Amino acid sequence: MPQILIVEDDLAIAVALEDDLRMEGYGVEVVHDGEAASRRARQQRFDLILLDLMLPHKDGFEVCRELRRAGVSTPILILTARAQDTDKVLGLDLGADDYVTKPY
């Protein structure tokens, strides 16, 4: 079963994503801050990371940067309300595989 790490501090969004993905047959783990995301993504192999940018303790840009520098090659999909082109470019430059703005 493919494993997905959801990194989202908004509980309602996290629960909705988790429920939908589980119904589709994915294994899902949810963390709510950047430090936990960075730690979990290094401890366990995931098939995909869904990463919000605006997180407590460490933002999603920093999480993405850290994971890529640590050699974590798991695809990262940034899901965020930040829709400016400069944010999209930065996210992709830091190693994200795609960038989707909320609402999706």
C-alpha positions in Angstrom: 0.0 0.0 0.0 1.5 3.4 -1.0 2.3 5.6 2.0 1.6 9.4 2.1 2.8 11.9 4.6 0.4 14.8 5.0 2.0 17.9 6.6 -0.9 20.3 7.4 -1.5 22.5 10.4 -5.2 23.2 9.6 -7.0 20.3 11.3 -10.0 20.4 9.0 -7.9 20.2 5.9 -5.7 17.5 7.3 -8.7 15.3 8.3 -10.4 15.8 4.9 -7.2 14.8 3.0 -6.6 11.9 5.3 -10.1 10.6 4.9 -10.2 10.9 1.1 -6.8 9.3 0.7 -7.6 6.4 3.0 -10.8 5.8 1.1 -8.7 5.5 -2.1 -6.6 2.9 -0.5 -3.5 4.8 0.7 -1.7 4.5 4.0 -1.6 8.0 5.5 0.3 9.6 8.3 -0.4 13.2 9.4 1.9 15.7 11.1 1.0 19.3 12.0 4.3 21.2 12.1 7.5 21.5 10.1 9.9 20.0 12.7 7.8 16.8 12.9 7.5 16.7 9.1 11.3 16.9 8.6 11.9 14.2 11.3 9.2 11.7 10.0 10.2 12.1 6.3 13.8 11.0 7.3 12.7 8.2 9.6 10.3 6.4 7.2 10.1 6.0 3.5 6.9 7.6 2.1 5.7 7.4 -1.5 4.6 11.1 -1.5 4.7 14.1 0.8 1.9 16.6 0.7 3.4 19.7 2.2 1.8 22.9 3.4 4.0 26.0 3.5 2.7 28.0 6.5 3.5 25.7 9.4 4.5 26.1 13.0 8.1 25.7 14.1 9.5 25.5 10.6 7.9 26.5 7.3 7.4 24.2 4.3 10.2 25.8 2.3 12.7 25.0 5.0 11.3 21.4 5.3 11.7 20.9 1.6 15.2 22.3 1.6 16.3 20.1 4.5 14.8 17.0 3.0 16.5 17.5 -0.3 19.8 18.3 1.3 19.5 15.1 3.4 19.0 13.1 0.2 15.3 12.3 0.6 14.0 11.9 -2.9 10.3 11.3 -2.1 8.1 13.3 -4.4 6.9 16.5 -2.6 3.7 18.2 -3.6 3.3 21.6 -2.0 -0.4 22.4 -1.1 -0.7 26.0 0.0 -2.8 29.1 0.0 0.3 31.1 -1.2 -0.4 31.7 -4.9 2.3 34.2 -5.8 4.6 33.2 -8.7 7.7 33.9 -6.5 6.5 31.4 -4.0 5.9 28.8 -6.7 9.4 29.3 -8.2 11.0 29.1 -4.8 9.2 25.9 -3.9 10.2 24.3 -7.1 13.8 25.5 -6.9 14.1 24.0 -3.4 13.1 20.6 -4.8 9.4 20.3 -4.7 8.0 18.3 -7.6 4.8 20.3 -8.0 2.9 23.2 -6.4 -0.8 23.4 -6.0 -2.7 26.3 -4.5 -5.7 26.0 -2.2 -8.5 25.6 -2.7 -7.8 22.6 -4.9 
